[in-house]
Amino acid sequence: MSDTQGYLRVNAVARPLLNHWILWDMLIPPVQSALVVAKQQLPILESYLRAPEQHAQAARDPALMGGPWINYPSPKTAEIAQLLERTRVAQGDALALAAALQALEDLLRQQASGQSLESLYAQIPGELAGLVELVYDLNDHPGLRLLEGLLYRSRFYRRDLQQFAFGLVERDWLPYERSTPVLESPQTPVLALPWNDARLDTLFRAERAQVVIDEVAERLGVAASQRAGFAALFDAAPPPQRHRPPAAGVRIRYLGHACLLVESDQVSILTDPFVAYDYPTDLPRYTLADLPERIDYVLITHGHSDHIRPETLLRLRHRIGTVVVPHSAGRRLQDPSLKLMLQALGFERVIELHEFERLALPDGAITALPFLGEHSDLDIQGKAGYHVRLKGCSAACLADSCNLDPSLYRHIAAELGAVDALFLGMECEGSPLSWGYGHLLTRRIDPKLDRSRRDRGSHADEAIALIERWPARRAYVYAMGQEPWLNHVLAINQSGEHLGLREADRFIALPWRA
């Protein structure tokens, strides 16, 4: 064993995976994960093996970014065929669970018309027996309630398929990640390692404290054939650490997309963490090197992959005190518990806030706010804006809230008063229902209805109506997905034809005053 020492590079990445696919929020809860495997991952693998050249061509077309294309510059048919077979075998329980859910939904549609549901329990498929409750809403629409806490303890939650892929990030404009499995290479060692494994914290602490590289590799179970790729994550020189706490008052730094660092001399708060890695670039930005050693609170606004980023959260886990999330119903497919997700990632202190529930801070408070829209009109409770008050200063982080009912903000203003800084997303075109939630649908949706139900934020007129009812001394447009270090997650149109950019410019140009 070598005694070579080093620091973890600030552009070293440990990407969490599930069976070689990049981890995103819907791959964590067992039922939703099973549906992703059955309805997205398997079809993509099968499609690639039928037409690898078509995938390569489509993946190079910017207009098709975000589509179901495996993106490798050279053919990977042997590797993809091997992964397909592995998936069919290793994920057999997940595929059976997805089929069971489809069968149960079909059963409810056919036989539940308002009469008692008790007789249907005997017909629940075996995979779901004891893991769901059959229910009606008040209008006699049947449905099922997932017993999520049990599902995380069942055979369907697969710690043995949890992995990490290691490497270096050295440029912007990475390929779209969700459609392409991660294949191991000498530059990208892949380790079987549970997401909640505390040994990862030892690795990430090496960003600030020198370690013996082989000792860390030994602890993580890095094979001899992977040691060279793993050692490349380290450097003899300490990485830059540029953070300096504010001397007085409150400071807000914009780190990109919906990520804000709000600090006083006593408290640090990070919203929707998605932080750039540190590497040479012509575009200035704050990076991991600009974060404080301790992050007291992380605020998650909602469960979309650009707002709850497992890769970033796990990188910072050892620094984070408390994660604050909106209260989720935790019973419906489209609204899994964010708290349970984060606990699965190894976070021990996770607090759920209901709307207008407050969390006290030294010299201030965090208040959860109602969040309307941006979820294709689905019944989703796990979304919230946040009002942060520190030392007499206030900021509102509204993420992708759509101002569907301006009267809401009169109520908020009556409760909280004017706000010093308001941050609002204006990605007002949005994707159709099927893009974000198609894997959860158990029956076909009419294309016209699909296109009408968008995951959209506020346009300019809605943003102005919000400010008129909830006065803000300063308003900022954020969460637009234009940063070149996160296009691999959002696949958003970067051209001047983007409706959201035009509406944001119109909002900024309008002569409003608080």
N, C-alpha and C positions, 0 to 999 in steps of 0.2 A: 504493500500500500504506500503510495506517494504521500509525502507530507506537504505538498504544494498548497499554499494558501491563496485565497482570493475573496473578492466581493462579488455578489450577484450584480450583473449589469442591469442598468435601468431600462434597457431594451430587451432583456431576457423575458420570455413569455412561457407560461405554463397554462396551456389551454385545456380546460376540463372537457372530457369526452364521455359519451355513452356508446360503447361498442363502435368506436372510431368515428362517431359523428360529433361535431361541435355541440356542446351543451348550451341549450337555451331554455327559457322558463318552462315551456310545455314538455320538455323532455325529463323534467324532474318528477312530477306527480305520476304515479304508476298508470292510471287509466289513460290519461292524456298522452303519456309517453307511448303506450301501446298503440294508440290510434295514429300517432306520428309514424311509428315504425311500419304499420300496416298500410297506411294511405299515402305516405310520402316517400319514406326511405326505400322500401322494397320496390315500388314502381320506378323510382329513379335508377336503382341498380339494374333492374331488368331492362329498362329503356336503353341504358348505356351499352349493355352487352348486345342489344339488337342493332345499334347504330352509333358506335363510338365517334365516327367522323362527324356526324350531325351534332353531337354534344360539343365536340371541340370547336366547331364552327359557330354554333349558337353562343357558346361561352365567350367568344371573342367579340360578339356584337353588343355594343353598349346599350342598344335599344332593348335587348333581351335580358339584361342583367336582372337578377332576382328570379329568373325562371328555373325550371327543374333540370339544370344542365350540370353534369360533372365536369369540372374544370381542371384538367391536367394537360400540360403542353405536349406530352408524348402519350401514346396509347398505354392504358393500364388494364387491359381486358383480363389478364390472368389474375391480377390482384383483386379486381372488382368481382370476378367470378368466385374467387375464394371467399371474399367478404359476404357475398350473397348467400353462399352455402352456409357460412358460419352464422349469418343472421337467421336463416330459416331454422337452424338447429338450436342455437343459443337463445333466440328470442321466440321459441315455440310457445312458451307460456303467454308472452305478450300478444302474439298473433291470435291465440285462442281467446284471450281476454277481449281483444278488439271485436272478434266475431261474436262473442257472448253479449257484448254491449249492443251490437247491431240487432241481434236476435231479440233482446229484451225490449229495445225501443220499438221494434216492429210489433212485438206482442202487445205492448201498451197501446199503440195506435189502433190495433185491430180489435182489442177486447175490452179496453177501459173506456167506457162511455158514460161514466157518472155513478155506476153501481159500486158496491164495496170492492176493494182491491184484494181482500184477504185471500180469496181463492187462487189468485195469481202467484202467490209466493211459492207454491209447489212447482210452478213452471219456470222459475228463475234459473237460467243456466248455471251449471255447477261452479263455473269460475267466479261467478258473482254472488253465489249463495252466502248469506251472512255478511255481505259487504255493501248492501244497498237497502234503502227503504223505498217502497212504492208510495207515491203521494199524488194528491190532486192540488191544484191551486183553487182559489175561491170561485173560479169560473168553470170548474170541472175539467180542466185540461190536465191530463195525466203526465207524470214525470217520475224521476227517481232521484233520490238523495244518496250521494256517495258517502260512505263512512271513511273519510280520508285518513283519519288517524290509524284505523285498522289496515287500510291499503298499504300504508308505508311500512307496516309490520308483516305484510303478507309475502308470499313467494314472488309476487309481481314486482316488488321493489328490489332491483338487482345491483347490490353493491359489487358483485363479482365482475360486472361489465363496466364499472366506472374506471376511467383512465385519465391520464394527463399526457399531452403531447408537448414536448419542450423544444424551444428554438429561439431564434433572435428575430426581432422585427426591425427592419432596416430601411423601410420606405413607406410612403403613403400609397393610397389607391390599391389596396389588396383585393384579390378576387372575392366575389360573393361567397360567403362561407357555409350557408345552411344547406346548399344542394350538393356539396362535395365532401365525401368522407376523408378523414385524415389517414393517409397510408404512411407507415413507418419508413424512415430512410436514415442513413448515417447522420444527416443534419437534423432530423426530427425523431429523436427517440421517443417511444411511447411506453409508458409504465402503467401497469395495472395498480391503481391506487384509489381508495375511496375518496370521494370529494371532501368528506369531513375529517380526513386523517390529519392529526395534529402535527405529524412530521413535516407537512408542507409549510407550517409556520416557521420551522427551523430554517428551511430553504429561503423563505422570503425575508426573514430577519437578516440574512447575509447581505442584504442590500446596504445595511448600515454597520454590520459587525463582521469582521473577517473570520472566515472559517477554513478548516482543512477540507479541500474539495472532495477527496476520496472518502472522508468520514461521512460527509453528507450523502454522497452517492451510496455508500454502504447502508446507511440508515433507510434510504428510500428504496433500496433493492434494485439499483441500477446494475444491469448485467455488464460483464466485461466488454462485450461487443458494442455497448452503448456509451461507454465511459468517455470516449473522445468527443462525441456530440454533446454530452452533458457538461464536460469541462469547458466547452466553448461558451457556456452561459456565464462564466466567471472572468474577472479581470484582476490583475495584481493591484491596480490603482483603485482607490475608493471612488465610487460614482459621485456625480455632483449632488449636493443637497442644498438647494437654493432657498428653502423656506425660512422666512423670518416672521415671527408673530407680530401682529399690530401693536404698536407702542401704546396706543390709547384708542378709545372709541370702538367702532365696528367697521370691518373691512369685508367687502364682497368681491371675490374674484370669479371670473367666468372661465371655466376650464374646457368649455365646448359642449355642444348639444344642450342637454338639460342639467349639466353638472355645474353646480355652484359651490364655492367654498366660502362659508360665512363664518367669520371669526371675531371674537373679542379677545381680551387678554386672559379670559377665563374659560371660554368655550369654543370648540371648533365643530362645525356642522357641514356635512357634505351631502348634496342632493343628487339622486340618481347617478351614482358613480359610473362614469365611462371616461377614463383618463388616458391621454395619449402616452405612449412610451417615449423615451428620450433617445433621439438619434438625430444626426445632422439633417437639417431641412432649411429651405429658404423661407418657410412660412412660420413666423414666431408663434409660440403657443406655450401654455403651461403644461407640464408633464408630471409624471410620478415624482420627479425630483423636486417639485414645488409644493408637495403636500407636507403637512405637519407630521411629526413622529406619532402623535396621538390624535385620533379623530373621535371626538366624544359621541357624536350622533351621525348616523347615516339615515337620510329620509328617502324612502322609495315611494314614488307617486302612483305607479301602477305596473301591472305585469306584462308590459310589452318589452321585447328583447333589447330595445335601445334605452330602456329605463331601468331594467333589472338585469345586470350584466354579470353572470357568474364568474367570468374570467377576472374582471376587475375586483369584484367583491372578495374573491378568494385571495387575490394578491394582497389585499389590505386587511384581511381578517384579523391578523394579530395586532393591528393598530386600532381597531374599531371597538368602542365601548358598547354602544347600543344601536340596534337597527330599529327604526320606526317604520311601520307599514300600515296601510289602511286595512280596516277590518274586512275580511272576505267572507262571503257566504260559506265557502269551503264545502259546498254540497253539489254544485252544478258543474258540468264539464267545463263551461266557459269561465268559471270563476273559482279556480282552485285557491287554496289557502296560501298566501304569500308567507305567512309565518311558518307553516310547515315546510315550505320550500327552503327557506333560509336555515331552519334547523337541520334540514338534510344536508346543507352545505357546511354545517359545523358551527353555526352562530348560536351561542348559548343565551344571549340576552336580546330577545326580539319582543317589541311592544306593538300591539295593535291599537290603533286609535279609531274610534268612531267619529263621524262628522261633528265638529265643534268640541270634541274632547281635547283637553289641554294637557300638555306635559310641562311641568315647571322646570325652569332653568335658573342658574345663577343670574340675577338681573334680567329675567325675561321668561318667555314661554314659547312652546311650539303648539300651534293649534291646527288640527286637521280641518280641511274645508271641503264642501261638496264639489264634485267633479262631474259635470254633465258631458254626455256625448263621447265621441272618439272611439266608440266600441260597437259600431254597427247596430245600435239600438238593442243590443243584447242586455239581459238582466245581469249586470256585473256590479258587485258592490266593492270589489277590491281596487278602488281608485280614489285618490284624494289629492287636492292641492294642499299646500302648507303655508301658514302665516307664521313667520318667525319674528319675535320681538326680543331684542337684546339692547340693554343700556339705553332704552328710550328710542331706539331706531327699529324700523320694521321693514320686512321684505315679504312679498307674496310670491310663491313659486307655484304657478298654475299648470305647468306642463302643457299637455295637449287639450286642456279643457275647452269645450266648444260652448259659446254663449248662446245656448238654445232658448233660454228664458232670462232676459235681462233683469227681471224682478228679483231673481236670486241674489244679485249683487247689491241690491238695496238692503236686503236682510243682512248680508255680510258686513256692509258698511255700518249699519246700525249697531252691530255687535262689536266691531273692531275699529271703527273710525278710518280715517284716511291712511293710506300706506305710503311709506317713503319710496320704495322701489318695487315695481310689479314686473314679473317675468312671465311672458305668455308665449306659447307656441302658436304658430299660424300656418302649419302645414294643412291647408284647408281643402286640398283636393282629396287626399287620402286614398287608401286602397279599398277595393270592394270587400264585402263580407267574406267571400270565399278565400281571399288571399290570406287573411289572418286567422280565419276560423274554419276553413274548409275541411280540415282534417277531423274536426269535431262533429260535423254534420252527418246525420244518419239517414237523411233523405235528400233528394236532389232539390235545389232551390232554383226557382225561375230566374234565368239570366237577367231579366229586366229588374226584378226585385233585388238581385245580388248587386247590380251596378248602382242602384239607388241608395243602398245602405253602406255608407262609407265610414272608414276610420279617420275622421277628419277633425281638425281643430277649427279655430275661429277665423273667418275672413275679416277684412278691414272694417266693414260696417259693424260687425258683431263685436270686434275689439273696441271700437269707439263707444258703442253702447255700454260696454262693460265699464270703461273708464268714466263715462258720464254718471254712472250709478255708484261706482266705488272709486272715489277720487284717489289718484296716485300722483305723487310729486314727480316721479320719473317712471317711464314705462320702457321696457326692453323686449324686443322680439328675440326669442331663443328657441332651442329644440327644433331647428329646421333641417337637421341632417346634412348640412353642407360641408362639414369638416372632412378633409380628405383622409383622415385617419379612422373614419368610421363608416365609409361607404360600403365596406364588405358586410355590414350588418343590415343597412337600410335599403341599399340599391335605389336611392332617390334620384330622379332626374336633376342633373346639375345645370341644365341650360337655362337661358333667359326665358324660355317658354314655360317654366315651372310656375303654375298658378300661385302657389304659396309665396314665392319670392315677389311676384308682382303685387300681391295683396299686402305683403309686409311693407314694401316700398310705399304703397298708397297710404297705409296706416301711419307710417312715419312722417309722410308729407302733409297729412291733414292738420289743420290749425287747432288742435285741441289743447286745453290747458286745465290743470287740476284746480 
